[in-house]
Amino acid sequence: MSDIPSNKPYLIRALHQWCTDFGFTPFMAVFVDSSVEVPMEFVKKDEIVLNLSIEACHQLQLENDWISFQARFGGVPRKIMVPVSHVLAIYARENGQGMSFPFDASESKKSKDISPENAEKPKASRPIFTIVK
């Protein structure tokens, strides 16, 4: 039975789609540790709540192992990387409907082995340019 892949990423994608289809704002609660790339100044009690709406995030990738996107925090664009194992809940802001997930410390350790540097990065949809003077 341990060979069966987790259904968690599929449920996250389904609830995100449900929120979007019915005009709700999908929010995601995340447990934060060293394997999560979020603005630490917005983390409270090792948790952060992220807005996954189309208006709030760009280049959203809901993969089986990682959720990544770009968003503005205080007007500053930031890259967000969250292991799926660290997602505590996904729900609609307007009515609270959604799903919570148990947080498994052993999954947390496993995701540290697959750090964002070692994980397969989502493909950028357009080239990134830097100004050289």
N, C-alpha and C positions, 0 to 999 in steps of 0.2 A: 504494500500500500504506500510505502514511502516514495515509490517511483512516480506517483501521480503528481503532476505539476499543480501548483497552487491555483485556485480559481480567483484569488484576490485581485490580480490585475484586470481580469475580465469583468469582475463586479465593479471595480473603480471606473473602467471605461463605460460600462452600461449606465451607471448612475450619473456620470458626467454627461452622457448623451441625453438621458432623461431630463436632467435639469435644463440643458440647452434647448431641447425640443419644446419644453413647456414654458420657456421664458424665465426660469429661475436662475439664481446665481449660484453656481457650484462652489462650495467652500470645502477645503481639505485640511483636516487637523493632522499634524505631523509630530512625531517624537523626534527631538533634535539631539544628536550626538556628533562626534567627529566625522562621521561618514555622510552627514547631511550638509549641503551647501546652500545656506540661506543667510540673510542679513542677521547676524547675531544680536544686534541691538533691538530687534523686534521679538526675540525669544523670551517667553515667560514660563518659568518652572519647567524647562526642558521641552516646551511645546511651542508651536507656531501654527496659526491658522492662515491659510493661503487662499486667495480668490482665484479660481481657475476659469473665470468667465472669458469669453472671447475678447471683450473690451479691456480686460485687465492683464492678460498675458499674451505673449507672442511666441511663435514657434513651439507651441505646446506639443510635446511628445509623450504619450501615455504608453510606454513600453512594458514588457513583462517584468523587467528587473528595476527599471529606473523611470522616474517621471521628471522631465526637464522642460524648462521654459525660461523666457526672459520677462521680467516685470519691473515696474518702477516702484521704488520705496522712497518716499519723501522726495519724489522728482528725479531720483537717481536710478538709471537702469541697472539691473542686477541679473546675473545668471543664477537660476535655481536648479539644484539637482537633489532629488529625493529618492532614496531606495524605496521600492514598493513595500518592503518589509516594515518600514517606519511609518506608514500611513495608519493613523489611528481611526479616522472616520472621513467619509465624504457625504455631504448633505446639502440641501437647498437652504440658503440663507433665509429666504422668506418664510418658510414653514417648518424648518428643522427636519424634514423628511429625508431619509438617507440610510446609511448603514455605518455602524462602528465595527472595528476589527480588534481582536485581542492583540496586544503587543507581546511578542515572544522574544525574550532576551537571547535565545540561541540563534534566532534569525538575525538579530542585530549583529552578533559576532560574525555570522556568515557573510553579511553584507560588507563588513569591514575588510574581509579578504578580497572582495570585489569592490575596491575603492573606485571613486570616479575616474581616477587616472588609469586604472586597469580595465575598467568597464568599456564596453563598446559604446562610443559616443554617438548621440543622434546626429544624423547628417544635416548640415546647415542647408537651408533652402536657397540661400543666395551667398555670394562671395563677401568676405569681410575685407575691407580696405583699411590701410593705415596711411597716414600722411607722413611722408619723410621730407624733412627740410634740410 
